[in-house]
C-alpha cells in the first residue's frame, strides 16, 4: 500500500499545516504516480505548498458532495467566495464586510439576498468555516462563527492563495452544462477517440472511490473489462491500496481490511450503522422467504411504505438494545435516516415512491447474539 491512500483521504495536503505528512507523501510519489495517471486517470498536483490528487469520479454519486454543506445555496456562496479570492493577491488581507458586500452583489443577480435571514447567514458561516478549514483563508482577528448571530461582526482575513487551485479545470465550456449529467456527456464526447482507455480508468475510479460498482446486464462494457482483466485489476489495486476484489453477477466491491481502510468506514461503532446492518438482515430474510424478489439486474424494488415498515419492524424487535435517540425517534425520521445512510453507501436508490435495493445491501448484515433477550 502506498501514500496515494493519504491523498484519497484528503482534499489536499498543505505543507504549512502538516510538514511531516507533506514530506512523507511527496517522497512516495514515484511509487504511485503511474497508477494515478494511467489506471485512475487523475491529475496529481505536486506544488511546493501543497499536494493534491484531483479525484474526478467516474459517475456523480449522492455521497460525493461537501459533507459540511446542507443547502444548494452553500455551494453557490462557495463559488462566489472563490471568485472574490481570485482577484486577491497571495497574503493580501481584507475585512469580512468587503467579502460579504461582494457576495451580496454577485448573488443578487440570481437570487434574493437578505443577510438578516438566519438561514442565509448560516449558509455563509458554513462556507467561511469550510474555506478556513481548507486553508484558503487565514483568520487574523475575529471569528466567522459570530456572523450567524449578527451580520455586522467584523473579521480580518488573509488570502493564502490556495483558492486558485481548489476548483478542477475542464477542457470544455462549463456554460454549456445545465445539470451534472452534462459533465459526463461532455467528458465522453471529448474522449470519443479514446473510449477504451477511458473505460479502463472508469473501472478503477469506481472501485477506488465508491462503495460498490453495479451493472444491469452482462453486456455492460465496464463489467466485461473487469471480468476479463480481473487478475490485473486486483494486482494493481492491491499493490497501491491494499484490499481485495469481490466480483459477483451484477456487482463488484473493493473490500479493505481494517488496517488498510481509508475514508469513512462501514460498519462503524455507532447506532445508525448498527441499525442499517439489522435492516440489511431483514432485507435478506424477505428475499430468502420469497416475499421480495430480485430482478434480472439483481435489484429488489419495493414501495417506500414497505421499506419503512421493515425499518419499524427492526426497531420493534430490537429497540431495547438501541440508544435512547433511535429508540424514541419519530418513525418517518428514522426511516429517512436509514435511507439517507444506505443511499450514501450505494445500498439503495430512490425512484419516485419506490425504493430500489441494490446487491450491496445484503452483502453485509448484522445480528444480535442468539441468546439476546429484550430488556
C-alpha positions as CSV (number, residue, x, y, z in Angstrom):
1,X,0.0,0.0,0.0
2,X,1.3,3.5,-0.9
3,X,0.7,7.0,0.2
4,X,-1.8,7.5,-2.5
5,X,-4.3,6.4,0.2
6,X,-3.4,9.5,2.2
7,X,-4.2,11.7,-0.9
8,X,-7.5,9.8,-1.3
9,X,-8.4,10.8,2.3
10,X,-7.5,14.4,2.0
11,X,-8.7,17.1,-0.4
12,X,-5.1,18.3,-0.4
13,X,-2.1,18.2,1.9
14,X,-0.8,21.6,2.8
15,X,2.9,21.9,3.7
16,X,2.2,24.7,6.1
17,X,-0.4,22.7,8.1
18,X,1.5,19.3,8.3
19,X,5.1,19.4,7.0
20,X,5.9,15.9,8.1
21,X,2.8,14.4,6.2
22,X,3.6,16.6,3.2
23,X,7.2,15.3,3.0
24,X,6.2,11.7,3.6
25,X,3.7,11.7,0.7
26,X,6.0,13.7,-1.6
27,X,8.8,11.1,-1.1
28,X,6.4,8.3,-2.1
29,X,5.1,9.9,-5.3
30,X,7.3,7.8,-7.6
31,X,5.7,4.6,-6.3
32,X,2.1,5.6,-7.1
33,X,2.3,8.3,-9.8
34,X,2.0,5.9,-12.7
35,X,-1.0,4.2,-11.2
36,X,-2.7,7.6,-10.5
37,X,-2.1,8.7,-14.1
38,X,-2.7,5.6,-16.1
39,X,-5.1,3.5,-14.2
40,X,-7.2,6.2,-12.4
41,X,-6.5,9.0,-14.9
42,X,-6.3,11.5,-12.1
43,X,-4.0,14.6,-12.2
44,X,-1.5,14.9,-9.4
45,X,-0.6,18.5,-8.4
46,X,2.9,18.5,-6.9
47,X,3.2,22.0,-5.6
48,X,5.8,23.5,-3.2
49,X,3.0,24.4,-0.9
50,X,0.6,21.5,-1.3
51,X,-0.1,18.1,-2.8
52,X,-3.4,17.4,-4.4
53,X,-4.9,14.4,-6.3
54,X,-7.8,15.7,-8.5
55,X,-10.3,12.9,-7.8
56,X,-12.8,13.2,-10.6
57,X,-15.3,10.4,-10.2
58,X,-16.5,8.1,-13.0
59,X,-20.1,9.0,-12.1
60,X,-21.6,11.5,-9.8
61,X,-23.0,9.9,-6.6
62,X,-25.1,11.4,-3.8
63,X,-22.3,10.9,-1.2
64,X,-19.8,13.0,-3.1
65,X,-20.9,16.4,-2.0
66,X,-19.2,18.6,0.7
67,X,-20.4,16.9,3.9
68,X,-20.5,20.2,5.8
69,X,-22.9,21.8,3.4
70,X,-26.7,21.5,3.8
71,X,-28.2,23.6,1.1
72,X,-27.6,24.2,-2.7
73,X,-27.1,27.8,-1.6
74,X,-24.0,26.8,0.3
75,X,-22.3,25.8,-3.0
76,X,-23.4,28.9,-4.7
77,X,-21.9,31.1,-2.0
78,X,-18.7,29.0,-2.1
79,X,-18.3,29.7,-5.9
80,X,-18.8,33.4,-5.2
81,X,-16.2,33.4,-2.5
82,X,-13.8,31.7,-4.8
83,X,-14.4,34.4,-7.4
84,X,-13.7,37.0,-4.8
85,X,-10.4,35.4,-3.8
86,X,-9.4,35.1,-7.4
87,X,-8.9,38.8,-7.5
88,X,-6.8,38.9,-4.3
89,X,-3.1,38.6,-4.2
90,X,-1.5,36.0,-2.0
91,X,-1.1,37.2,1.6
92,X,-3.4,40.1,0.9
93,X,-5.6,41.0,3.9
94,X,-9.2,42.1,3.8
95,X,-12.2,42.5,6.0
96,X,-15.2,40.2,6.1
97,X,-17.5,43.1,5.3
98,X,-15.7,43.5,2.0
99,X,-16.3,39.9,1.2
100,X,-20.0,40.0,2.2
101,X,-20.6,43.0,0.1
102,X,-19.1,41.3,-2.9
103,X,-21.1,38.0,-2.3
104,X,-24.3,40.0,-1.9
105,X,-23.8,41.9,-5.2
106,X,-23.0,38.8,-7.2
107,X,-25.7,36.6,-5.7
108,X,-28.2,39.4,-6.1
109,X,-28.2,38.8,-9.8
110,X,-29.6,35.4,-9.4
111,X,-31.4,35.2,-6.0
112,X,-32.8,37.4,-3.3
113,X,-30.1,38.1,-0.7
114,X,-31.2,39.0,2.9
115,X,-28.4,38.7,5.4
116,X,-31.0,39.3,8.2
117,X,-32.2,35.8,7.3
118,X,-30.7,33.4,9.8
119,X,-30.7,30.5,7.2
120,X,-28.7,32.7,4.8
121,X,-26.2,33.7,7.5
122,X,-25.8,30.1,8.5
123,X,-25.0,29.2,4.8
124,X,-22.4,31.9,4.8
125,X,-20.9,30.7,8.0
126,X,-20.7,27.1,6.7
127,X,-18.8,28.3,3.6
128,X,-16.4,30.5,5.6
129,X,-15.6,27.8,8.0
130,X,-15.1,25.3,5.2
131,X,-12.8,27.7,3.3
132,X,-10.8,28.3,6.5
133,X,-10.6,24.6,7.2
134,X,-9.2,24.0,3.7
135,X,-6.6,26.7,4.4
136,X,-7.7,29.0,1.7
137,X,-8.3,31.8,4.2
138,X,-6.4,32.6,7.4
139,X,-8.2,34.4,10.2
140,X,-6.2,37.1,11.8
141,X,-8.8,38.7,14.1
142,X,-12.4,37.7,15.0
143,X,-14.4,34.6,14.3
144,X,-16.6,33.6,11.3
145,X,-19.0,31.8,13.7
146,X,-20.2,35.1,15.1
147,X,-21.7,36.0,11.8
148,X,-24.5,33.6,12.4
149,X,-25.6,35.8,15.3
150,X,-25.1,39.2,13.6
151,X,-24.1,40.1,10.1
152,X,-22.3,43.2,11.4
153,X,-19.5,41.2,13.1
154,X,-16.1,42.1,11.6
155,X,-13.3,39.6,10.9
156,X,-9.8,40.2,9.4
157,X,-8.7,37.6,6.9
158,X,-5.6,36.8,4.8
159,X,-5.7,35.2,1.4
160,X,-3.3,32.2,1.3
161,X,-3.5,31.8,-2.5
162,X,-4.6,28.2,-2.3
163,X,-8.1,29.0,-3.6
164,X,-6.8,29.2,-7.1
165,X,-6.1,25.5,-7.0
166,X,-9.3,24.4,-5.4
167,X,-11.6,24.0,-8.5
168,X,-10.9,21.4,-11.1
169,X,-10.3,22.7,-14.7
170,X,-12.3,21.2,-17.6
171,X,-11.3,21.3,-21.2
172,X,-14.8,22.4,-22.3
173,X,-17.1,25.4,-21.7
174,X,-18.9,24.9,-18.3
175,X,-21.5,27.4,-19.5
176,X,-23.0,24.6,-21.7
177,X,-23.7,22.4,-18.7
178,X,-27.1,22.8,-17.1
179,X,-27.0,19.6,-14.9
180,X,-24.5,17.1,-13.5
181,X,-25.2,14.7,-16.4
182,X,-23.9,17.2,-18.9
183,X,-20.4,16.9,-17.3
184,X,-20.3,13.2,-18.0
185,X,-21.7,13.6,-21.5
186,X,-19.1,16.3,-22.4
187,X,-16.3,14.1,-21.0
188,X,-17.4,11.2,-23.2
189,X,-17.6,13.3,-26.3
190,X,-14.1,14.7,-25.5
191,X,-12.7,11.2,-25.3
192,X,-14.6,9.8,-28.2
193,X,-11.4,8.6,-29.9
194,X,-10.1,7.0,-26.8
195,X,-13.1,5.4,-25.2
196,X,-11.3,2.2,-24.4
197,X,-8.7,3.9,-22.3
198,X,-11.4,6.0,-20.5
199,X,-13.3,2.8,-19.8
200,X,-10.3,1.3,-18.0
201,X,-10.0,4.5,-15.9
202,X,-13.7,4.5,-15.2
203,X,-13.5,0.9,-13.7
204,X,-10.6,1.8,-11.5
205,X,-12.2,5.0,-10.3
206,X,-15.5,3.2,-9.4
207,X,-13.6,0.6,-7.4
208,X,-11.3,3.0,-5.7
209,X,-13.8,5.8,-4.8
210,X,-17.2,4.1,-4.5
211,X,-18.6,1.6,-2.0
212,X,-19.9,-0.6,-4.9
213,X,-19.8,-1.0,-8.7
214,X,-23.1,-2.2,-10.3
215,X,-24.2,-3.1,-13.9
216,X,-27.5,-4.0,-15.3
217,X,-26.6,-6.6,-17.9
218,X,-23.7,-8.9,-18.9
219,X,-23.0,-6.8,-21.9
220,X,-22.0,-3.7,-19.8
221,X,-18.6,-2.7,-21.1
222,X,-17.2,-1.8,-17.7
223,X,-18.2,-5.2,-16.3
224,X,-16.8,-7.1,-19.3
225,X,-13.4,-5.3,-18.8
226,X,-13.4,-6.1,-15.1
227,X,-14.2,-9.8,-15.7
228,X,-11.7,-10.2,-18.4
229,X,-8.9,-8.3,-16.6
230,X,-9.8,-9.3,-13.1
231,X,-6.3,-10.6,-12.3
232,X,-4.5,-7.4,-13.3
233,X,-7.1,-5.0,-11.8
234,X,-6.8,-6.8,-8.5
235,X,-3.0,-6.9,-8.7
236,X,-2.6,-3.1,-9.4
237,X,-5.3,-2.1,-6.8
238,X,-3.9,-4.3,-4.1
239,X,-0.3,-3.0,-4.6
240,X,-1.5,0.6,-4.3
241,X,-4.4,0.5,-1.9
242,X,-4.4,-2.9,-0.2
243,X,-7.6,-5.0,0.0
244,X,-9.2,-7.5,-2.4
245,X,-11.7,-7.7,-5.2
246,X,-15.1,-9.4,-4.7
247,X,-16.9,-10.0,-8.1
248,X,-20.5,-11.1,-8.5
249,X,-23.0,-11.4,-11.3
250,X,-24.2,-7.8,-11.1
251,X,-21.8,-6.1,-8.8
252,X,-18.2,-5.7,-7.7
253,X,-16.7,-4.5,-4.4
254,X,-13.2,-3.4,-3.5
255,X,-13.0,-4.7,0.1
256,X,-10.5,-3.3,2.6
257,X,-9.3,-4.9,5.8
258,X,-9.3,-2.7,8.9
259,X,-5.6,-2.0,8.7
260,X,-5.9,-0.9,5.0
261,X,-9.1,1.1,5.3
262,X,-9.3,4.8,4.3
263,X,-12.1,7.4,4.3
264,X,-15.4,6.8,6.1
265,X,-15.9,3.2,7.2
266,X,-18.9,1.0,7.2
267,X,-19.9,-0.5,9.6
268,X,-18.5,1.5,12.4
269,X,-19.3,1.7,16.1
270,X,-22.4,3.9,16.1
271,X,-26.2,3.3,16.3
272,X,-27.1,4.2,12.7
273,X,-24.7,1.8,11.0
274,X,-25.8,-0.9,13.5
275,X,-29.4,-0.2,12.6
276,X,-28.6,-0.4,8.9
277,X,-26.9,-3.8,9.4
278,X,-30.1,-5.1,11.1
279,X,-32.3,-3.7,8.2
280,X,-30.0,-5.4,5.7
281,X,-30.5,-8.7,7.6
282,X,-34.3,-8.0,7.4
283,X,-34.0,-7.5,3.6
284,X,-32.2,-10.8,3.2
285,X,-34.9,-12.5,5.2
286,X,-37.6,-11.1,2.9
287,X,-35.7,-12.2,-0.2
288,X,-35.0,-15.7,1.1
289,X,-38.6,-16.1,2.2
290,X,-39.7,-15.2,-1.3
291,X,-41.7,-12.2,-0.3
292,X,-39.3,-9.8,-2.1
293,X,-37.9,-10.9,-5.5
294,X,-34.7,-9.7,-7.2
295,X,-34.9,-8.6,-10.8
296,X,-32.5,-9.6,-13.6
297,X,-30.1,-6.8,-12.6
298,X,-30.0,-8.1,-9.0
299,X,-32.0,-5.3,-7.5
300,X,-35.2,-5.5,-5.5
301,X,-38.0,-3.0,-6.0
302,X,-40.3,-2.3,-3.0
303,X,-42.6,0.6,-2.1
304,X,-41.4,3.3,0.2
305,X,-44.1,2.2,2.6
306,X,-42.9,-1.4,2.7
307,X,-39.3,-0.3,3.3
308,X,-40.3,2.0,6.1
309,X,-42.3,-0.9,7.6
310,X,-39.2,-3.1,7.6
311,X,-37.3,-0.4,9.5
312,X,-40.0,-0.1,12.0
313,X,-40.2,-3.9,12.4
314,X,-36.5,-4.0,13.2
315,X,-37.0,-1.3,15.8
316,X,-39.9,-3.2,17.4
317,X,-37.8,-6.3,17.6
318,X,-34.5,-4.9,18.9
319,X,-35.3,-1.4,20.3
320,X,-34.2,-2.4,23.9
321,X,-30.7,-2.7,22.5
322,X,-30.8,0.7,20.8
323,X,-29.8,4.1,22.0
324,X,-32.5,6.3,23.5
325,X,-32.3,8.6,20.5
326,X,-33.2,5.9,17.9
327,X,-35.5,4.1,20.3
328,X,-37.7,7.1,20.6
329,X,-37.2,8.7,17.2
330,X,-40.3,9.5,15.1
331,X,-40.9,6.7,12.6
332,X,-40.7,8.9,9.5
333,X,-37.5,10.5,10.7
334,X,-35.9,7.1,11.5
335,X,-36.8,5.7,8.0
336,X,-35.4,8.8,6.4
337,X,-32.1,8.5,8.4
338,X,-31.7,4.8,7.4
339,X,-32.5,5.6,3.7
340,X,-30.0,8.5,3.6
341,X,-27.2,6.4,5.1
342,X,-28.0,3.5,2.7
343,X,-28.1,5.8,-0.3
344,X,-24.6,7.2,0.7
345,X,-23.3,3.6,0.8
346,X,-25.0,2.8,-2.6
347,X,-27.2,0.1,-0.9
348,X,-30.4,1.7,-2.2
349,X,-31.7,4.2,-4.8
350,X,-34.9,6.1,-4.8
351,X,-37.2,6.0,-7.9
352,X,-40.2,8.1,-7.1
353,X,-42.2,6.3,-4.4
354,X,-40.2,3.1,-4.8
355,X,-37.0,2.1,-3.1
356,X,-34.6,0.1,-5.3
357,X,-32.5,-2.2,-3.1
358,X,-29.1,-2.9,-4.6
359,X,-27.0,-6.1,-4.2
360,X,-24.6,-4.4,-1.8
361,X,-27.4,-4.2,0.8
362,X,-27.4,-7.9,1.5
363,X,-23.7,-8.4,1.3
364,X,-23.1,-7.4,4.9
365,X,-25.8,-8.0,7.5
366,X,-25.9,-7.8,11.3
367,X,-27.5,-9.8,14.1
368,X,-27.6,-9.7,17.8
369,X,-26.4,-12.8,19.7
370,X,-28.8,-15.7,19.6
371,X,-29.2,-15.6,23.4
372,X,-30.2,-11.9,23.4
373,X,-33.2,-11.2,25.5
374,X,-35.0,-7.8,25.3
375,X,-34.9,-5.8,28.5
